[in-house]
Amino acid sequence: MATIRDVAQMAEVSIATVSNYLNHTKPVKKATAKKIQQAIELLQYSPNLSARSLKSNDYPDIGVILPNLDNSYYVQIFQGIENGFQNSGYFTNLAFSYDIPDFEQNILRGFLEKQIRGLIILSCQPDNQDFFSRHFSPDTRPLVLIDRDIENLCANYISFDNYSMIYHITDDLLREGSLQPVLITGPRKFSCEANSIHGFENALTHAGLSLLPDSIIQTNLSREDGFRKTTQLLRRRIPSAIITTSESLASGIIEGLTLHGYSQEQIPVYTLGEEHWNYHTHSFASFSSARPAIRLGQTAANLLLHQMREPLTRECERMILQTTFPVHEKGFACPIVADRKKVLKLLMVDTPQVHAFLGLIKDFENQSGISTRITILPHHQFYESLMEKHSAAQDASFDVFMYDIPWLSSLAAENILADITEDIRKIDTSIFLPDCLQYFSAFQNRYYGVPFMYAPQILYYRKDLFENTELKAQYEKQTNITLRPPRTWKEFNTISEFFTHRTSAIPYGTSIPAAYSECLAPEIYMRIRAFGGRLFTKAGDICLDDQIALQAYDSFLHSVQAAKPDYRSATDVSVVQDFLQGETAMLITYPSFLTDVVDLQKSSMIGSIGYYHIPGRSPLLGGWSLGISSRSELKTEAVEFLKWTCEQKTANYFALLGGQTAITSTYTNDELVKLYPWLPLYYSTYAYTRPVIPPRLKNHKILSQTDIDSAVCEELYAVMDGKQNIQDALAGTKRRLRELLESC
């Protein structure tokens, strides 16, 4: 095992200098720090944390006490705590009290002997304020309480708003005519359970009802006690519904109901639960809330970290996290049951995500009673085929079809899309990303579709290459800059050239898709936007600035020169394959073209593939919507299909299969983020990504985005083929765009 002496010898510095670098006790020159870090990585040196702790009296252990791991709520809390302490230098020590005060006391004594630095706890002894105040202090050994408060104790506290959740569940049941609900909860001495009891009591009071005998039953929060108390209850009276405060209790309650011959259709069980992607199977209850317990754990860890790092300035905090409890599916109303003989014809584009989505359509058919027939067309043929099918048929050759965001205005203006404004206005549009209906659906203050696939441009890069010590040193020696995900287009081209021409680590720096104009056009549009330019004003006048355009085109040509040379035959799908198969170091694409999300997930989890904002932070917003043909004779059924695609469970399933919907909760679902860690990047990119929108002219006509792309790309192809220079291409582009305007 390497020692600090070995590191010092390899870096050709003193042991004291290495110590200063590791402990940040004295500044170390940049060149020296680099030599030390390289030596640490080559020797795989790991500092002796125990020795450092003894010397500095700063112990790296954190205590975590939970009741058990039988309850999925506690499991998710601990997952969040673990995530919060990753790369912090602290280590979590987990123990279980099983809600037995003597057990908890013994664990606390052991932690104190181990000199833990701080504690996170769901305590089963909230009345033991004296003990906690003697041994825990915000200045020396901070404490974070989860869910179960301890009165008059100076400590951080975090919980969910159990009062409001139980109140709303009870209120909804009472409104539906359930006049004898029962609350089965934990001990009232726990503040989270007491808040639940108050919510239940107040809902009954506000409804003008009195508590019946056995309306509130306290347990020890185990599934066994839930089972026992349920069987005892059923001998005395039959409740109209049962509300409970944990999934563990719910499982015992349902076991008792089943034993006595009752189904959940007869006695539904509602419980406080956790956030899950598996809508049907994560809970046995009739309905389970979606508390983001992983986020609660992460927040608890962050509270403790801040308190430990800033003991003299950080005040104790009390946080109540809000959540929603939709008793019915949020968004659209329940679907109608239609005639099974009716067949809804769908026209969809050929992408990996669409093929994944098709595996979900059986759920719609089972839920609605409507059959479907799906036609799949390639991306580069889709628009023309769509127009041909619409113009050639007197009747609808399809009922529902996908459309790209730039096509919306043309399809709406030409009455190809049906106006579904009244259906959209019946829903809670807050389920979608902020204002995204303006991009995906709205034209002239009317709505013509619903968002289906959200796809901002993202930079993917080979993280293992970018973090390779030898490659980093080689790159810095050649360029005098640090190897990192590029922030500018100039840096992108420098890195691409390095990997293509100056190292043998990988064949090419990047790939450029240029097989047809639909995939080539975004390459130049994002660069024009990065340099501050655009093609048209809002009024439809050409405003392509020559200087900006020269920068953008010159940057693009440099990218081409450092790219894999098959760009004239490369498509959006093939460049992704190049990247995943290890031929290129960087890729800019839309998430919808990633062909194997499972492999990408595995690669990302082990650190092979990274993801970042594109250079210049000027991504184009790609995305597809679903609309209804104006000629459809099954518009009611088509609307039901659109509604189904926007349900939360459908969005979660789609995300699990690798899709990206425009529904916000997909990107804030902690369980999905744990599976797909790039989701927060997709979400943050939304703040500054914008779609390419064709101009609406003064005569109210809409230029076809497909025609605009063709005009731009014809001139760009000539430059790429060496048939003309950039200046001539720009002049030709403006001429073609003017001809388009004149034709309208």
N, C-alpha and C positions, 0 to 999 in steps of 0.2 A: 504494500500500500504506500502510495507516494506521501511524502511529508512536506511541510513548508520549506524545509531546507532544500529538498529536491527542486521545488519550484524556483527558489532563489538562485540555485546553481544554473538551471536551464535558462532563466531570464537574465542571468549575469548581473544580479542586483543583490543587495543585502537582505537578510531575513527581516530586518526592521522595515525595509521598504515594502516587502510583500505584506507584512502585517498592517502597515498603514493603508495599503490598497484594499485589503480585505475588510478592515474595520472602519475605513473612512476616518481615521484619526488625524491624518495629515494629508495634504494634497500631494498627488503624484503626477509627474509630467505625462502628457498624453502618450508619447512614444514609449515611455517606461511602462505605463498601464497596459498598453497594447501587448508588449512583450510578456508581461506577467500573465495576462489573460490567455494568451496563446499557450504558455507553458502549463497553466492550469488545465486547459482543455486537452492538450496532448497527454499530460500525465494522469488525467482524470482525477485530479486532486480534490478531496472533500475536506473542508475545515472540521476540526474537532469541536463540535458545538457544545458538548458537555464541559470541556475544559474552558471554553470561552465563557460559558454561563457562570462557572465557579469564580472565574476571575472578575467578571463584570457585575456579578449578582443580578444578571438579567436572564432569567430562565425562559426557555422557549416553549414550555408546555402550557397548553390550554386545557382546562377541564370542561367536559360537557356531560351533564346528567339529564337523561331522558327517562320517562317511565318505563318504556320497553320499545321493542321494534316490531311488536305484533300488529300495531296500528300503522297503516300506510301513511297517516299524517305525520307521525314521528319520523318515519323513514325519510320522507321528503324534506322535513326540517333539517335532518342531519346531512342530507345531500347538499342542501344549501349552505350549511355551516362549513362543510368540507370545501365547497367551491370558494367560499369567502376567504378561507385561509390558504388556498393554493398560492405558492410563490411568495408567501409572507414571511417565511423564516420561522413560523410557529407550527407546533404539532398538536393535533387534537387527541385528547385522551377521553374515550367514550365509556360511560358506565351507566348502569340501569338501576333505578330505585324500586321498580315494580310498585310504586306508590306506597311503599312501606317506610315510615319515618326512620326506623332504626337502620334500615339498609342505607338510606340517604345519609344519615349521620356518619356511618362508617366510611362511606365513599368520600364524604367531605373531609374527614380527618386524614384519610390516605392522600387525597389531593394536596392538603395543606402541608403534609410531611414532604411531599414531592416538590414543594415550592412552585406550585402552578402560578402562572403570571396573571391569569384571569379565569373567569368561570361563566358559562352559559348554562342555565338550568330551567327546567320545568319542575318546580319544587312541589313536593307533597306535604310540606310543613310550612304553610304560609303564616302560621302563628308563631314561628320561631324567629321573630325579628331580632331578638337580642343576639343570638348566635351569629347571624349574618352581619349585623352591624359591627360586631367585635372583630370579625376576620376579613371583612371585605370593605374596601374603601375606594372611591373613584380615583384617589391620588396614588394608591399603592397597589391594590389588587382589585381591579374593577370587576363588576358583576353585571350580567344581562339576564333579566327575568323574561321568560317567554310565557305568555298566556296567564300564568298564575301570579298575581301581584302579591307583594308583601307590604302591608301598610306601614307608613312612616319610615320607610327604608330609602336611603339615598342610593339609588341604583337605576340603571337603564331598564326600560320596560317596553316590550313590543307584543302586540297581539292583533287579532282581527276583531272586527266589529260584530261580535256574536249577537249582541242585543238586536241590532237591526236585521240581521239575517233571520233569526228565529221569529222576530216580530213579523216580517214580511211573509215567511212561510205560513205562519199561523193565520195571518190576515187573509192570505189568498185561499187557504182551505176553508175558512169561515165564509168567505164570499161565495164559494162554490157549494155551500150548504153542508159542510162537515161540522156538525154542531157538538160533537163529543171527541175532539182530538185529545191525545195524551202526549205529554212530554216525558221522555225517559232520558235522564241526564246523569251527570256525575255529582259528586258532593258539592253542596252549596258553598262550602268553605273555599273552593277554588273560584277565583274571581271570574274566569271565563265561563264557568258553569252558572254562577250567580247571575251574570249578565244575560245568559240564555233564558234562565227562569224568569227574569224581569221582563224580557221581551215577550215571552209567552203570556205571562199574566197581564201585561198591558194590552196586548192584542185582544184578549178576551174582554177586558174591561171596556175598551173603546168600542167593542161590538155589542156592549150591553149584556154580556153573559157573565155568569158567576162560575167560580171554580167548582167542579164536581169532585166528589171523593176519588182519590187515585188519579187526578188529572196531572199531577206532577210526581214522578217516581224517581228517587235518587238511587244510583248504583255506585259500585267501585270502579266503573268505566271498563270492565272486562267484558268480553263476549259471553263468558260463562254467567256472569251476574245479569247481563242483559237477557239471557235465555231464562234464567230463574225468575226474574221479576216479570217477564212477559207471561210465563205459564201461570204464575200466581194471579196476575191481572185478569187473565181470560177466565179464571174460575169465578171472578167477582162480577165483571161486566165486559162488554164487547165495545172497544173504541171504534169511532168512525175512521180514524187515521192515527198513526203514531209518528211523532217527530222525535229525533234523537240528535245528539251532539257529536257522534263519531261513527265512522264506518265500522269500527270494531264492535260497538254496541249494536249497530244495525244488523250485523251478521248474526249475533245471538238472538236478537228480537225476531228476525225472519225465520230462524230455526224453530223458535217457539211457536210462531204462527203456523208454520208448515206442519209441525207435529200435531197441532190441534185441528188441522184440516182447513185452514184459512189461506187463501191466495192473496197476493197484493192487489188484485182487482177488488177484493172485498175489503181488505184493510191495508191501504197503501202506507209505506214507510218512507219518510223524508229525513234526510240526514245531512249534517255538515260534512263535507268531504274535501277532496283535493283536486287540483288541476290534473287532468289526464287527457291523452289523445283518444283513448279507447272509450268511446261514448257509451256503447252497449254493455260492456263487460267489466268495467273497472269497479262497478258497485252492484250489489244485489238489491239495493233499495230501489223504490219506484223513482226517486229522484235524489241526486246527490249534488251538493253545491260544488263550486270550483274554486276553493281557496288556493291561491298560489303559495303553497307551503314552502316550496324551494326558495322562493323570493324572500319569505319571512326569515328562513335560516340564513340566507346570504346577508340580509339586512342586520340580523343579530350579530353575525360575525364582524360586519363593518363597524357597528356601534362599538364593539369591544376593541377592535383594532385602533379606532380613533381615540378611544379613551386611554389605551395603553401608550400610544405614541404622543399624545398631547395631554398628559395628566394635569398639568397646571392651568390649562386654558379651556379644556373641554367640559361643558356642563353635561350632567346626566340628561338623557332624553326619554320622553314617553311617546311612543308611536302607536297609533291605532290604524292598521291598514284596512282600506276599504275594499270590498269586493261586491260582486253582483250575484243575485240568486234568481235567475229567470225560471219561474215555475213552468212556463211554457217556453218553447224554443224562441229565442230572441230573433226578431226580424220579421219574417213573414208568418202569416197564419198557417194553420195546419192544412195540408193539401186536400183537395177533393178526391173522392174515389170515382174514377172515370171508367168508361166502357173499355174493357180489356181488348175489344176488337179494334179499337182505334190505334193507329200506328203513327208515331211522331217521327218525322224524317229529319235527321240531323246531318249537317254538312260541317266537317271539321278538318283542320289542317294537320298535316303529317308531322308531328313532333313527338319526342319521347314522352313528354308530359301528357299529351293527349292520349297516347296509348295507355299510359298508366291510369288516366282518368276513366277510360272506358271500362276498367275493371270495377268501377263503382256504380255504373248505370243500373245494374241489377237491383240495387237498393231503391233507386227511383221507381223502377217498374213494380217492385213488390209493394212499395209504399203508396203508389198512386193508382195502380191498375192499368197504366198506360204502357203499351209496347213501344220500342224504339227501333229504328233502322238507321244505321250510321254509314255515311260515305266519307272516305278519307282522301284528301288531295294533297300533293306536294306544295310546299310553301310558294315556290316560284311560279306555280301554275294557278294558284288559288284565286287571285283577284280576277284574272281574265275568265276563268271557268265560272266563277260566281256571276259575273256580268252576263256571260253567254247563257247560262242556265236560266237566269231571270228574264232575259229578253226573248228567249226562244219559246218559253212555255207560257201557255195561257193560264194554266192552273199552276199551283205551287209545286215545284219539283223538290222542295225542301221546306220545312216549317221553321226550324231553328238553324242558324249558322253563326260561325265565328267571324269576326272582322277585326282587322288590325286597327289600332287607334287612328293612324292618319287617314283611314278610309271613311271614318264616321261621317264627316260633313258631306262628302259626295253621296254616300249611300242614303243618308237622311234626306238631302236635297232632292234626290232623284226618286224618292218614294219607294226605295227598295226595302228599307227598314220600316217596320210598323212602329207607330207612336205608342209607347207604353207608359206615358207620363202618369196616368191615373193609378196604375199598378205600383209604380215606384213611390208615389206619394203616400201609399198606405203602409210603408215600411219605415223602420227606424234606420235611417241611412248612416247613423253614427257607427254602425258595424264595419263600415268601409274605411280605408285610409282617408285622412282628411281631404275633402274636396276632390277626391279622385273621380267622382261621377262627372265632373266638368271635363275630364280627359276621356273617360271611357264611354260616356253615355249621352252627354248634353249637347244639343245643337239648337240654337235660337230659343233658349229657355224651355225646350221640350226634351224628353228623355226617350232614347231609342234602344237601350240595352242595359245589361248589367256587367260589371267587371268580372272577368273570368280568370285571366292569368296576368299577374303583375311581374314585370321583368325589366329591372333597371340594368344598365351595363355595369359590369363588375370586372375588376382585374384579378385574375388568378395567377399565382406564381409558384414556382418550385421552391418551397420553403427550405428543403434540405440543401439546395444549391446556394440560396441566398445566405444561409447561416454556416456554410462550410468554411472553416478557418482558412484553409489554403486558398480557396477561390476568392475569399474576401481580401486576403493579403495581395493576391495577384491583381485583382481589380483595382485596389487602392494604389498599387504601385504603378499601374498603367494609366490611371485616370486622376489620381490624387483626390478621389472622393470615396465615400463609404458606400458599399453595396447594400442597397435597401430597396423596398418596393418604390418604384419611381413616382415622384410628385409632379413632374412636368413632362411634356412630350419630348423635350430635348434629353432629359434623363432617361426616358423610356428608350429612345433610339440609341443612346450611349450603351445602355445595358444590353440591348438587342445585338448591337455590333460586337460587344465583348463576347457574348456566348456564341455568336455565329462565326466570328472570324479570329478571335484571339484566345480561345481556349477549346480544348477537346472534351470538356466535361459533358457537353450535350450538343447535338447537331446544330440546332438553330435557337435564336433568341425568341422568335415569335412566328406566328402564321398570319397571313392576310387572306380573308375570304373574298374572292373577286370573280367567282364563276358567273354571277349574274348581278344585275344592278341592285336588286333588293338587299343583297348582303354587302355589296361594295359601298353603297351610298352612306350607311351609318359611319363608315371609316372616315370619310371626309367631313360629314356633318359634325361629328363630335370634335374634330380638330378645329373647324371653323368656329364652333361655339366656344371652345377653350380659349381661343385668341380674341374673343369678344365680338365675333361677327355673326351675320345671318344672311339668308338669301333674300327675304322679302320683308317689307314693312307690313303692319297689320292691314293697311289699305290695299295691299297687293302690289306695291311698287318694288322693283328690283333695287336692293340696297347692299349688294355684295361689295364690300370695300376692297379695293385692289391690294392694298398693303397687307390687310388681314388675310385675304385669300392667298397671297403669295406665301405668307408664313405657314398657313395651314397646308397648302399643297406641297411646299418644300419639306415640311415635317413628315407628311405622308410618304413622299418619295424616299426619304431616308429610312422610314420604317420598312418599305418594300425592299430596299437594297439589303437590309439586314434580316429579312424574313426567309422562311422556307420558299424556294423558288417556284413552287407549283401553284402560285396564287391565282393564275388564270383559270384553274380547274378546281380550286379549293372552295368549299361551301361552309356555311355556319356549322354544320354537323362535322365535316371532315377536320376542321381546325381544332375542334374539341377532342376528336380522336387523336390527332397529333400530340396534343398536350397530355392526355391521359396515358398515352403509350410511351411517353418519355422522349419525344422528339423535339419539343420546344420548352423553353424556360418560362415563358409568359403567355397569357391569353387574355384578350378582352372580348367578352361575349355577353349575351343575355342568358340568365339562368335556365331559360326554357330549352336551350340547346345542349345542356349537359345530358349526355346519353345514359350514364350509369351513376345515379346519385348515391347508390349504396357504396360503390367503389370510392367515390369522391369522399363520402363520409369517413370510410375507413382510413383513407389517405390523410384526411385532415386531422383525424383523431391521433394518428401516430406522428404527425408533424411533417408529412411530405408535401402537402399542398397548402398554401396560404391564400388569403383573399384580402383585397384592399380596394379602396376607391380608385377609379381610373385617373390617369394623369390629368391635371387641370381641373379636376372635380367638375367635369362638364358632361356627365353621362346622359345619353338619350333614354327617355322612358319608353321602353318597349312594353307591349302588352296586348292582350286580345280580350275582346268582349264577346258576349253572346247576345244576339238579337233575333227578332222574329220577322220572318218574311211578310211583307205587306199582302202577299197573295195567299198566305196560309189560311186554310179553312179550320184549323185546330188551334186557334189563338188562345182559347182558355187553357187547353192542355199544354201549349207551349209556355204560357206564363207560369204554370205549375212547375215545369222543368226549370225555368230560370230561378224560381223561388228555391227549389231544392238545391241548386248549385250554390246558393248563398247561405244555406244553413250551416251553423257552426260545426256540426258533426261532419258534414261533407267537406268543409274547409280543412278540418283536422286530418281526415283520412287522406285528402289530396296532398296536404303538406307531408304527411308520413310517407307517401309514395314519391315524393320529390317535387311536387308542384308548389307554385307560389300563388296564392290567391291575393285578392286586394282587401281581405278582411283583417282588420288590425290585430285581433286577438291571436292570429296565427303566429305573429312575430313577438308576442309577449307571453306566450304559453311556455312556461319554464321547462316543461317536460319535452316539448318539441325542440326548444333551443338546446337542451342537453344532447339530443340526438343529432341536430343539425346546427352546429355552432356558428354558421355563417348567416343565420336568419337575422340577428341584430344588425349586421352590416347592410343587408338588403333593406331593412326598415329605416336605418339612419340615412341611407342614400336617397330615400324618397323626398327628403327635405329640399333637395336641390336638383333632382332630375326632372326633366321636362320632355314631353313628346315632341316629335316633328309634326306640326300642324300646317296643312296647305292653306294658302291665303284665300280669303273670301273677297271677291272683287267688288267694285263699286256697283256693278250691275247685278250683284247678289249671286253670281255664278261662282262655283268652287273649282279651282284647279285640281286636277287629279294628281295625287302624290306619286302615283306610279309613273305618270308622264314626266313629273319633275325629276324623279330619280333617274329616269332614262336619259333626259337631257343632260344632267350633270355627269352621269357615268360614261356616256358616249365620248365626251371630250376627255374625261379622266383616263379611259382605256387607251386613247391615242397617246397620252403622255406616258403611261406605263409601258406601252409598246415601243416607245422611242420615235413615234411618228410626228410629234410636235412638242414644242416647249410649253412651260407653264403659262407664260403670258398669252400665247395664242389659244391655249385651252381655256383660260379665263374669258377671253374675248368671245370665243365660240360658245361658252356656257351662257354668257349674258345674251348672246344673239338667240340661242335656242329658247331661253326663258322668255325673251320678248315675243318670239313667235308664238309660244304657248299662250301668253297673255292676249295677243292679238286674235288668236283663234277663238277666244272666249268673248 
